[in-house]
């Protein structure tokens, strides 16, 4: 996969092909380099191989759920500092608290406004920029 070295890399993890393609197109139109994964296992591999600047993560995934993937990313030294934003239909306070307790940076409930997603991504990336 060709990635522009100057673009921030965002890994989208969602098993819904329509959501994956929609997010991928939108993020590319905003100037981001995009990686995609449909499973937790595939996402772990992508994260370790490509060092994304941010992970957009659905909770409801086959086999390895998004929460488990988030925990694995945070436990691994090479991916521990990669911010995670959950993008999911699970929006009860307990769901949000559980996601944030795993180390997620933010939590956005589907459906969401594209501009809200853009703002959250920008804020998250700004917070994680290396200090000069």
VODREN-803873 format. One line per field, with one value per residue: residue number from 1; residue in three letters; x, y, z of N, C-alpha, C, O in turn. Coordinates in steps of 0.02 Angstrom, whole numbers, plus 50000, padded with zeros to 5 digits. Atoms other than C-alpha are relative to their C-alpha. Example, Ala and Ser with C-alpha at 12.3 -4.5 7.8 and 13.67 -1.06 7.14 Angstrom:
<rs>
pos	c(1 | 2)
code	c(ALA | SER)
n_X	c(50045 | 49958)
n_Y	c(49941 | 49941)
n_Z	c(50000 | 49997)
ca_X	c(50615 | 50684)
ca_Y	c(49775 | 49947)
ca_Z	c(50390 | 50357)
c_X	c(50045 | 49961)
c_Y	c(50060 | 50055)
c_Z	c(50000 | 50037)
o_X	c(50097 | 49986)
o_Y	c(50059 | 50110)
o_Z	c(50033 | 50045)
</rs>
This chain:
<rs>
pos	c(1 | 2 | 3 | 4 | 5 | 6 | 7 | 8 | 9 | 10 | 11 | 12 | 13 | 14 | 15 | 16 | 17 | 18 | 19 | 20 | 21 | 22 | 23 | 24 | 25 | 26 | 27 | 28 | 29 | 30 | 31 | 32 | 33 | 34 | 35 | 36 | 37 | 38 | 39 | 40 | 41 | 42 | 43 | 44 | 45 | 46 | 47 | 48 | 49 | 50 | 51 | 52 | 53 | 54 | 55 | 56 | 57 | 58 | 59 | 60 | 61 | 62 | 63 | 64 | 65 | 66 | 67 | 68 | 69 | 70 | 71 | 72 | 73 | 74 | 75 | 76 | 77 | 78 | 79 | 80 | 81 | 82 | 83 | 84 | 85 | 86 | 87 | 88 | 89 | 90 | 91 | 92 | 93 | 94 | 95 | 96 | 97 | 98 | 99 | 100 | 101 | 102 | 103 | 104 | 105 | 106 | 107 | 108 | 109 | 110 | 111 | 112 | 113 | 114 | 115 | 116 | 117 | 118 | 119 | 120 | 121 | 122 | 123 | 124 | 125 | 126 | 127 | 128 | 129 | 130 | 131 | 132)
code	c(UNK | UNK | UNK | UNK | UNK | UNK | UNK | UNK | UNK | UNK | UNK | UNK | UNK | UNK | UNK | UNK | UNK | UNK | UNK | UNK | UNK | UNK | UNK | UNK | UNK | UNK | UNK | UNK | UNK | UNK | UNK | UNK | UNK | UNK | UNK | UNK | UNK | UNK | UNK | UNK | UNK | UNK | UNK | UNK | UNK | UNK | UNK | UNK | UNK | UNK | UNK | UNK | UNK | UNK | UNK | UNK | UNK | UNK | UNK | UNK | UNK | UNK | UNK | UNK | UNK | UNK | UNK | UNK | UNK | UNK | UNK | UNK | UNK | UNK | UNK | UNK | UNK | UNK | UNK | UNK | UNK | UNK | UNK | UNK | UNK | UNK | UNK | UNK | UNK | UNK | UNK | UNK | UNK | UNK | UNK | UNK | UNK | UNK | UNK | UNK | UNK | UNK | UNK | UNK | UNK | UNK | UNK | UNK | UNK | UNK | UNK | UNK | UNK | UNK | UNK | UNK | UNK | UNK | UNK | UNK | UNK | UNK | UNK | UNK | UNK | UNK | UNK | UNK | UNK | UNK | UNK | UNK)
n_X	c(50042 | 49962 | 50020 | 49964 | 49960 | 50016 | 50069 | 50012 | 50029 | 50055 | 50023 | 50072 | 50014 | 50072 | 50016 | 50052 | 49966 | 50027 | 49973 | 49928 | 49988 | 50023 | 49949 | 49938 | 50007 | 50003 | 49934 | 49955 | 50019 | 49973 | 49927 | 49967 | 49983 | 50048 | 49992 | 50063 | 50001 | 50068 | 49997 | 49951 | 49936 | 49974 | 49984 | 49938 | 49946 | 49993 | 49974 | 49930 | 49961 | 50003 | 49998 | 50047 | 50002 | 50065 | 50042 | 50073 | 50014 | 50067 | 49998 | 50029 | 49960 | 50001 | 49947 | 49971 | 50041 | 49962 | 49971 | 49942 | 49949 | 49974 | 49957 | 49938 | 49960 | 49972 | 49952 | 49943 | 49956 | 49997 | 50064 | 50031 | 50012 | 50043 | 50066 | 50056 | 50067 | 50052 | 50056 | 50042 | 50071 | 50011 | 49994 | 50021 | 49945 | 49955 | 49958 | 49952 | 49953 | 49957 | 49953 | 49953 | 49958 | 49949 | 49949 | 50021 | 49994 | 50065 | 50052 | 50051 | 50055 | 50030 | 49972 | 49968 | 49991 | 49931 | 49962 | 49982 | 49943 | 49942 | 49977 | 49971 | 49937 | 49952 | 49983 | 49961 | 49933 | 49965 | 49979 | 49948 | 49944 | 49938 | 49979 | 49939)
n_Y	c(49941 | 49937 | 49949 | 49937 | 49993 | 49939 | 50004 | 50038 | 50065 | 50021 | 50069 | 50009 | 50070 | 50010 | 50058 | 49979 | 49977 | 49935 | 49951 | 49998 | 49963 | 49931 | 49967 | 49996 | 49946 | 49935 | 49984 | 49984 | 49934 | 49953 | 50000 | 50051 | 50065 | 50045 | 50072 | 50029 | 50069 | 50024 | 50042 | 49980 | 50030 | 49962 | 49933 | 50005 | 50006 | 49935 | 49951 | 50014 | 49993 | 49934 | 49947 | 49946 | 49944 | 50004 | 50058 | 49993 | 50070 | 50023 | 50049 | 50063 | 50032 | 50073 | 50030 | 49954 | 49939 | 49938 | 49986 | 50044 | 49973 | 49939 | 50022 | 50028 | 49944 | 49962 | 50043 | 50010 | 49941 | 49966 | 49967 | 49975 | 49928 | 49983 | 49985 | 50039 | 49971 | 50049 | 49980 | 50058 | 49989 | 50012 | 49934 | 49993 | 49975 | 50055 | 50016 | 49946 | 50004 | 50059 | 49983 | 49950 | 50031 | 50040 | 49955 | 49965 | 49928 | 49971 | 50050 | 49969 | 50048 | 50001 | 49959 | 49938 | 49950 | 50001 | 49943 | 50018 | 50047 | 49962 | 49961 | 50046 | 50024 | 49945 | 49989 | 50058 | 49998 | 49942 | 50019 | 50051 | 49978 | 49999 | 49933 | 49980)
n_Z	c(50000 | 50005 | 49952 | 50005 | 49938 | 49962 | 49976 | 49939 | 50016 | 49957 | 50010 | 49987 | 49986 | 50000 | 50041 | 50046 | 50060 | 50019 | 49953 | 50013 | 50062 | 49990 | 49959 | 50038 | 50050 | 49966 | 49971 | 50056 | 50025 | 49951 | 50006 | 49959 | 50028 | 49966 | 49997 | 49979 | 49976 | 49983 | 49940 | 49951 | 50016 | 50057 | 49974 | 49961 | 50049 | 50034 | 49952 | 49987 | 50061 | 50030 | 49949 | 50015 | 49953 | 49967 | 50018 | 49993 | 49983 | 49984 | 49946 | 50022 | 50052 | 49993 | 49959 | 49951 | 49996 | 50000 | 49934 | 49992 | 50044 | 49968 | 49945 | 50029 | 50026 | 49944 | 49966 | 50043 | 49998 | 50064 | 50016 | 49939 | 50002 | 50056 | 49973 | 50026 | 49994 | 50015 | 50042 | 49989 | 49987 | 49929 | 49971 | 49931 | 49957 | 49980 | 50059 | 50007 | 49943 | 50011 | 50054 | 49976 | 49949 | 50035 | 50026 | 50060 | 49998 | 50012 | 50012 | 50041 | 50012 | 50067 | 50054 | 49977 | 50053 | 50024 | 49972 | 49931 | 50005 | 50021 | 49942 | 49950 | 50027 | 49998 | 49929 | 49977 | 50031 | 49971 | 49933 | 50004 | 50040 | 49961 | 49980 | 50036)
ca_X	c(50000 | 50075 | 50072 | 50120 | 50261 | 50199 | 50017 | 49958 | 49914 | 49746 | 49701 | 49514 | 49455 | 49276 | 49200 | 49061 | 49126 | 49011 | 49069 | 49251 | 49241 | 49144 | 49269 | 49416 | 49352 | 49314 | 49482 | 49575 | 49477 | 49539 | 49719 | 49753 | 49842 | 49724 | 49751 | 49603 | 49568 | 49411 | 49471 | 49567 | 49705 | 49726 | 49725 | 49862 | 49971 | 49936 | 49972 | 50137 | 50193 | 50140 | 50141 | 49981 | 49959 | 49781 | 49663 | 49475 | 49404 | 49234 | 49190 | 49084 | 49211 | 49216 | 49322 | 49428 | 49314 | 49369 | 49394 | 49512 | 49606 | 49622 | 49693 | 49819 | 49873 | 49900 | 49998 | 50118 | 50268 | 50267 | 50083 | 50050 | 50059 | 49948 | 49786 | 49623 | 49452 | 49308 | 49178 | 49033 | 48846 | 48866 | 48828 | 48771 | 48870 | 48940 | 49004 | 49087 | 49165 | 49231 | 49311 | 49390 | 49454 | 49551 | 49649 | 49546 | 49571 | 49391 | 49226 | 49105 | 48935 | 48870 | 48788 | 48895 | 48917 | 49072 | 49123 | 49118 | 49232 | 49350 | 49359 | 49391 | 49527 | 49612 | 49606 | 49674 | 49817 | 49861 | 49870 | 49988 | 50106 | 50287 | 50350 | 50478)
ca_Y	c(50000 | 50169 | 50296 | 50478 | 50507 | 50681 | 50632 | 50579 | 50393 | 50338 | 50155 | 50122 | 49960 | 49910 | 49749 | 49844 | 49865 | 50014 | 50107 | 50064 | 50130 | 50286 | 50330 | 50291 | 50407 | 50547 | 50536 | 50534 | 50688 | 50773 | 50732 | 50584 | 50424 | 50281 | 50102 | 49985 | 49824 | 49719 | 49616 | 49644 | 49528 | 49620 | 49787 | 49731 | 49682 | 49848 | 49950 | 49862 | 49868 | 50046 | 50144 | 50244 | 50414 | 50369 | 50219 | 50236 | 50079 | 49996 | 49890 | 49758 | 49657 | 49470 | 49362 | 49496 | 49637 | 49818 | 49834 | 49684 | 49759 | 49927 | 49838 | 49743 | 49904 | 49989 | 49839 | 49832 | 49950 | 49989 | 50042 | 50097 | 50283 | 50274 | 50364 | 50268 | 50343 | 50220 | 50240 | 50129 | 50110 | 50063 | 50227 | 50188 | 50273 | 50103 | 50070 | 50240 | 50223 | 50049 | 50112 | 50262 | 50155 | 50050 | 50204 | 50268 | 50451 | 50482 | 50395 | 50440 | 50357 | 50308 | 50390 | 50546 | 50706 | 50704 | 50877 | 50811 | 50667 | 50789 | 50899 | 50751 | 50683 | 50853 | 50878 | 50705 | 50722 | 50894 | 50824 | 50688 | 50791 | 50769 | 50921 | 51019)
ca_Z	c(50000 | 49945 | 50085 | 50070 | 50195 | 50242 | 50270 | 50441 | 50435 | 50502 | 50523 | 50508 | 50587 | 50544 | 50479 | 50386 | 50208 | 50172 | 50328 | 50290 | 50112 | 50163 | 50300 | 50187 | 50049 | 50171 | 50260 | 50094 | 50038 | 50198 | 50151 | 50264 | 50214 | 50254 | 50308 | 50331 | 50423 | 50445 | 50592 | 50752 | 50697 | 50532 | 50626 | 50746 | 50598 | 50507 | 50664 | 50697 | 50516 | 50470 | 50635 | 50608 | 50690 | 50743 | 50747 | 50716 | 50795 | 50792 | 50944 | 50859 | 50761 | 50723 | 50840 | 50925 | 50982 | 50971 | 51159 | 51158 | 51010 | 51100 | 51253 | 51144 | 51057 | 51225 | 51294 | 51146 | 51160 | 50974 | 50972 | 51151 | 51110 | 50955 | 50999 | 50975 | 50939 | 50955 | 50816 | 50864 | 50878 | 51062 | 51148 | 51325 | 51465 | 51520 | 51342 | 51334 | 51507 | 51465 | 51304 | 51387 | 51531 | 51404 | 51354 | 51208 | 51170 | 51116 | 51083 | 50944 | 50925 | 50752 | 50661 | 50677 | 50578 | 50466 | 50531 | 50710 | 50660 | 50574 | 50730 | 50845 | 50731 | 50718 | 50908 | 50941 | 50817 | 50886 | 51063 | 51005 | 50899 | 50955 | 51050 | 50952)
c_X	c(50045 | 49974 | 50044 | 50036 | 49981 | 49929 | 49997 | 49964 | 49945 | 49980 | 49927 | 49988 | 49924 | 49984 | 49944 | 50033 | 49977 | 50029 | 50075 | 50014 | 49981 | 50051 | 50065 | 49998 | 50002 | 50068 | 50051 | 49985 | 50025 | 50076 | 50037 | 50019 | 49959 | 50021 | 49933 | 50010 | 49929 | 49998 | 50052 | 50069 | 50034 | 50022 | 50065 | 50060 | 50012 | 50032 | 50074 | 50044 | 50004 | 50000 | 49952 | 50004 | 49936 | 49964 | 49927 | 49974 | 49927 | 50006 | 49976 | 50037 | 49995 | 50061 | 50028 | 49960 | 50046 | 50032 | 50063 | 50058 | 50031 | 50048 | 50067 | 50045 | 50034 | 50052 | 50065 | 50042 | 50000 | 49936 | 49967 | 49982 | 49957 | 49930 | 49945 | 49936 | 49951 | 49947 | 49952 | 49928 | 49983 | 50011 | 49976 | 50059 | 50049 | 50047 | 50055 | 50053 | 50049 | 50053 | 50053 | 50048 | 50055 | 50055 | 49982 | 50004 | 49931 | 49951 | 49944 | 49948 | 49973 | 49924 | 50027 | 50005 | 50073 | 50041 | 50020 | 50059 | 50063 | 50029 | 50034 | 50068 | 50054 | 50023 | 50047 | 50070 | 50041 | 50028 | 50060 | 50059 | 50062 | 50018 | 50065 | 50049)
c_Y	c(50062 | 50049 | 50061 | 50012 | 50061 | 49999 | 49963 | 49936 | 49984 | 49929 | 49996 | 49926 | 49992 | 49941 | 50016 | 50033 | 50070 | 50055 | 50009 | 50043 | 50074 | 50040 | 50009 | 50057 | 50069 | 50020 | 50018 | 50069 | 50055 | 50000 | 49949 | 49939 | 49950 | 49927 | 49972 | 49928 | 49982 | 49958 | 50028 | 49975 | 50039 | 50070 | 50000 | 49998 | 50067 | 50051 | 49989 | 50013 | 50073 | 50058 | 50058 | 50055 | 49998 | 49937 | 50019 | 49928 | 49987 | 49949 | 49932 | 49972 | 49924 | 49976 | 50047 | 50065 | 50062 | 50016 | 49958 | 50026 | 50063 | 49981 | 49973 | 50055 | 50037 | 49960 | 49993 | 50064 | 50039 | 50037 | 50033 | 50074 | 50022 | 50015 | 49961 | 50041 | 49944 | 50033 | 49941 | 50018 | 49991 | 50064 | 50009 | 50025 | 49946 | 49982 | 50053 | 49997 | 49942 | 50014 | 50049 | 49971 | 49956 | 50044 | 50035 | 50075 | 50034 | 49944 | 50036 | 49947 | 50009 | 50007 | 50065 | 50047 | 49998 | 50057 | 49987 | 49953 | 50038 | 50039 | 49956 | 49973 | 50054 | 50013 | 49945 | 50002 | 50057 | 49984 | 49953 | 50018 | 49999 | 50073 | 50017 | 50033)
c_Z	c(50000 | 50051 | 49990 | 50066 | 50041 | 50028 | 50066 | 49980 | 50050 | 49981 | 50020 | 50010 | 50007 | 49955 | 49950 | 49939 | 49978 | 50044 | 49986 | 49938 | 50007 | 50040 | 49962 | 49949 | 50033 | 50027 | 49946 | 49973 | 50047 | 50000 | 50042 | 49958 | 50040 | 49994 | 50023 | 50023 | 50019 | 50063 | 50048 | 49984 | 49943 | 50024 | 50040 | 49953 | 49966 | 50047 | 50013 | 49939 | 49976 | 50049 | 49985 | 50054 | 50042 | 49977 | 50013 | 50006 | 50017 | 50057 | 49977 | 49940 | 50009 | 50040 | 50053 | 49999 | 50005 | 50067 | 50012 | 49957 | 50031 | 50056 | 49974 | 49972 | 50056 | 50038 | 49961 | 49997 | 49935 | 49982 | 50060 | 49998 | 49941 | 50028 | 49964 | 50011 | 49983 | 49957 | 50001 | 50011 | 50074 | 50039 | 50071 | 50043 | 50021 | 49943 | 49994 | 50054 | 49990 | 49947 | 50023 | 50053 | 49970 | 49971 | 49935 | 50011 | 49996 | 49982 | 49962 | 49981 | 49929 | 50008 | 50028 | 49939 | 49977 | 50030 | 50072 | 50000 | 49982 | 50059 | 50051 | 49977 | 50006 | 50072 | 50025 | 49971 | 50028 | 50069 | 49999 | 49955 | 50044 | 50015 | 49963 | 50047)
o_X	c(50086 | 49914 | 50105 | 50005 | 49990 | 49913 | 50035 | 49918 | 49956 | 49967 | 49909 | 50008 | 49894 | 50012 | 49929 | 50061 | 50017 | 50050 | 50100 | 50058 | 50016 | 50070 | 50097 | 50045 | 50035 | 50090 | 50091 | 50031 | 50035 | 50107 | 50098 | 49986 | 49954 | 50039 | 49896 | 50056 | 49891 | 49945 | 50096 | 50119 | 50094 | 50073 | 50106 | 50110 | 50070 | 50076 | 50113 | 50101 | 50056 | 50000 | 49975 | 50027 | 49932 | 49972 | 49909 | 49982 | 49899 | 50057 | 50005 | 50020 | 49981 | 50114 | 50004 | 49961 | 50105 | 50088 | 50113 | 50116 | 50092 | 50102 | 50119 | 50106 | 50092 | 50096 | 50118 | 50016 | 50005 | 49936 | 49913 | 49933 | 49945 | 49900 | 49949 | 49923 | 49953 | 49924 | 49966 | 49912 | 49928 | 50068 | 49967 | 50117 | 50110 | 50106 | 50114 | 50113 | 50109 | 50111 | 50112 | 50106 | 50105 | 50105 | 50024 | 49993 | 49919 | 49971 | 49915 | 49965 | 49959 | 49897 | 50005 | 50001 | 50118 | 50100 | 50074 | 50105 | 50116 | 50090 | 50086 | 50114 | 50109 | 50083 | 50097 | 50119 | 50101 | 50084 | 50099 | 50100 | 50060 | 50010 | 50111 | 50104)
o_Y	c(50070 | 50064 | 50056 | 50011 | 50060 | 50038 | 49915 | 49937 | 49987 | 49914 | 50011 | 49885 | 50015 | 49936 | 49974 | 50088 | 50110 | 50107 | 50065 | 50087 | 50118 | 50096 | 50061 | 50097 | 50114 | 50077 | 50063 | 50106 | 50112 | 50038 | 49952 | 49924 | 49955 | 49903 | 50006 | 49893 | 50023 | 49943 | 50066 | 50011 | 50054 | 50096 | 50046 | 50032 | 50089 | 50089 | 50037 | 50035 | 50094 | 50116 | 50113 | 50043 | 50030 | 49915 | 50041 | 49888 | 50018 | 49916 | 49880 | 49987 | 49901 | 50007 | 50047 | 50101 | 50056 | 50042 | 49982 | 50025 | 50070 | 50010 | 49988 | 50053 | 50056 | 49989 | 49978 | 50117 | 50101 | 50081 | 50062 | 50095 | 50082 | 49971 | 49947 | 50067 | 49917 | 50088 | 49890 | 50075 | 50008 | 50084 | 50065 | 50011 | 49959 | 49966 | 50036 | 50004 | 49950 | 49996 | 50041 | 49990 | 49942 | 50018 | 50067 | 50099 | 50086 | 49887 | 50084 | 49893 | 50064 | 49981 | 50089 | 50025 | 49997 | 50047 | 50007 | 49961 | 50026 | 50040 | 49973 | 49968 | 50041 | 50022 | 49959 | 49991 | 50050 | 50002 | 49951 | 49976 | 50020 | 50117 | 49976 | 50053)
o_Z	c(50045 | 50052 | 49984 | 50119 | 50102 | 50072 | 50078 | 49939 | 50111 | 49922 | 50077 | 49968 | 50056 | 49900 | 49907 | 49944 | 49956 | 50019 | 49986 | 49940 | 49982 | 50022 | 49965 | 49945 | 50010 | 50018 | 49954 | 49955 | 50026 | 50038 | 50047 | 49908 | 50101 | 49940 | 50059 | 50002 | 50045 | 50089 | 50028 | 49992 | 49946 | 50001 | 50033 | 49963 | 49960 | 50026 | 50017 | 49945 | 49951 | 50028 | 49971 | 50110 | 50094 | 49920 | 50068 | 49960 | 50062 | 50064 | 49994 | 49882 | 50064 | 50038 | 50110 | 49949 | 50021 | 50070 | 50038 | 49978 | 50030 | 50062 | 50002 | 49979 | 50050 | 50071 | 49990 | 49981 | 49936 | 49938 | 50053 | 50028 | 49932 | 50059 | 49904 | 50065 | 49928 | 49973 | 49969 | 50028 | 50096 | 50053 | 50094 | 50026 | 50024 | 49954 | 49984 | 50041 | 50001 | 49955 | 50008 | 50056 | 50002 | 49945 | 49904 | 50067 | 50025 | 49971 | 49988 | 49957 | 49907 | 50056 | 50080 | 49882 | 50019 | 50046 | 50093 | 50040 | 50012 | 50069 | 50078 | 50017 | 50030 | 50084 | 50058 | 50008 | 50038 | 50085 | 50046 | 49939 | 50102 | 49973 | 49958 | 50026)
</rs>
